[in-house]
Amino acid sequence: MIGSAVCRFGGLLTAVLLPTAQPPNRQTAQDPWPALDHASASYDTVRTLAADFTQVVDNPMLGDPDTTRGRLYQQRPSFFAMRFSDPQNDRIVADGRRLWLYTPSTTPGQVIRTTIPGTGSTGPNLIGQFVEHPRERYSASYVRRDSIAGVAVDVIALTPRVTDLPYSEATVWIAKPDGLIRRIEIVENSGQRRTITLKNLTVNKPVPAREFRFAPTSGVRVVDQ
């Protein structure tokens, strides 16, 4: 834990004055890299991942934070899906070739089709972007110990070493037992803060191919970007 502590010792005054005094006992900042190295090694073993997610998007310009929920699927290298239960039927799907963004809750009758991003919160590299070669990509600092759903985690703050990412800073919650990320908080370049919490994770179990398919229904307009 980052911080400092000054140890004070009380006692009766003595007739002899010590010539020197012990300096204050200060805690040093905890090294973030063991936790990140653990996360990196753990992620190297992950080929598929599924988890329940809760996403909170906080944009002060738009009022109260927006909270959504659903199930997330990932299959390396280029398959990814967020299937929302709230709002129901919204989905983000990376099918290995293109990314589909379908949000009938806000833009009915339309789906956005684009190239699959390598970074950000809508692509196959949602988790990997923070734990693949983190020493090269980020400056890091240890924030605190915490827990999520009863799982002990290390909270690590990351600052990108490059400027071409869609976010200016990120914080990750890394589970101590298995090294898997349980929460990601991103400050996007727009100033918007996005937090994704993952629960009920399963890794390296088959994910049905249908989870990574998207076919626009009749009457839905495809917008290429």
N, C-alpha and C positions, 0 to 999 in steps of 0.2 A: 504494500500500500504506500502510495506516495505521501510523504508528510514528514513531520519532525516531532520529536519528543524530547523534552528537557527533563532529566531526572533530578529531583531534588531530594536531598537527604537531610533530615532534621536530627537534632541531638543537642545535648548540653554543651555549652561553651567550655572549652578546656583552657588550661593556663598556658598551653604551648600552641602557638600559631604555626600551622604548616606553611612552608615557604612557597609551595605551589598548590594549585587546585586542579582537579580533574575537569577537562572541558565538558560541556554539555554532550550528552549521548544522543546523537542525531541519527534517525533512520535514513538510509540511503534509498533513492528511488529504485523500485524493483525493476529488474530487467524484463522487458516484454518479449524478448526473442525466444526463450525456451517455450513459451506458450504458442507463439507463432510457428516455430519449428515443428512442434507437436501437431498443430493443425495442418501444416503443409504435408508432413509425412502421412497423416491420416487421410487427407484428401487424395493423395496419390493412389490409395487403395480403393477409392470409390469409383465404381463404374455406373451405378444407378442409385438414385436417391428419391425418396418420396417423403412428404411431410405435410402436416396440417399447418397452414400459415394464417397469421393475422397481420395485416398491413395497415399502418397509420400514416397518412400523409398530412403534414401540417404546413399550410401556407397561410401566414397571417393576413395576406391580401384577400383571401377567400373566406375568412371567417373560421368557424370551428373546424378542428381536425376531422378528416374523413377516414372512417375505419371500414375495412373490407376483410373478408375471410374466405377461405377455400382450401383446396388441396394443391400442392405443388409437386411436380415430377421433373426429374432431370435424368438424362442419359447421355453420357459423353460419347462423342465430342460435341454434337450440335443439335441435340433434341432437348426441348424444354417446354413445360406447360404450367400455367397457373389457371386452374379452373375454379371460378368463384362460386361459392354458395350464397354469399351476400356481398354484392347484389347477384342474384341468381342469373345464370346463363352468360355472364360476362366471362371472357377468357382471353388469355394470351398464349399463343402456340408458336413455337419454333419447330418446324417440321424437318429440319436438316438442310433445307434450301432457303426458306423464307420465313419471315416473322409475320404472324397475323395478330392484329389487335382488334378484338371484337367486343365492343362495350354497348350493347343495346340499352343499358340503363341510362346512358347519357347521350348516345348518338345512334338511335335506332335506324335500321335500314342501311347500315354502312359498315364496312370492315376496311381497316388500313392494312396494306400489304407492303412490306419493306424488306431490306436486307437484314440478316441476323446480326445484331450488335455484339461486339466482343466484350463490352463493358456496360455497366449500368444495371438497371433492375428488371430488364425484360428479356434477357438473353440466357443462353446455356451456361454462361460463365458467371452467373449470379454469385456463387460462393467462391469459385476458383480464382476470380480476379483479386481476392484479398489474401489468398494463401498460397498461390503459385508464385514462387520466387519473390516472396514479400520483402526480403532484404534489398533486392534490387529496385523494387517498385515504390517502397514507402519509407518514410521516417516513422518511427513508432514510439509510443510511450505507454507505460502501464498505468491504468486508471484506478482499478480497485478489484477486489474479489466480490463476487455476487452469486446469486443462484436464480435459476429459471426452472419452474415446475419441479423444485426439489433437487435439481442438478447443479452442482458447484461449477462456477464458470470464472474465467479470467476475462476482465474487460480491458480491451486494448484499443487505443486511439491511433489512427493511421492518417498520415498526411502524404498525398501523392508526391513523388519526386518529379513528375512530369505535369504539364499543364493542359494536355489534350484529352483529359477524362471528363465525363459529364458530371463529376462531383468534385468538390474542393476538400472534403474531409470525410472520414468514415470512422465508425466505431464498431468493433465486433466483440461478441460474447462467445468465448471459446470454452467448450465443456472440458473440464479437467479429466473425466474418466476416459473419453474416447477421442478428444481433439476435434470434434465436429462443431461447426458454428451453429449456435442456437438463436442468435439475434444479430441483425445488421442494421445499423443506423447510418444513413447517407445524407450529407448536406449537399444538395444539388446546386449546380452553378446558378440557378435562378434564385437561390435562397430557400427553396422549399426543402423541408426535412422529411425524409421517408424512413420509416422503421418497419422492418419485417421480422417477426418472431416465428420461429419454427418449433413445432412440437410433434410428438409421436413419429419420430424419424425412423425410417427403415432404409438400409443400404444394401446394395448388391443383390436385390431381389428383382425378378423380372417385372418390367412395367409393360402392360398391354400396349401394343402398337397404336391402338385407337386413341390413346391419350395424346399422341403427338400428331394427330391428323386434324386438319380443318378444311371443310368444304363449304363454301358459302351457299346458303339456301336460296331458293328462288326469290327474287325481288330484293336481295341484298346487293348493294352497289360496292364494287371493289375499288378502293382508292389507292393507287400506287404512289409511294413516296420514296 
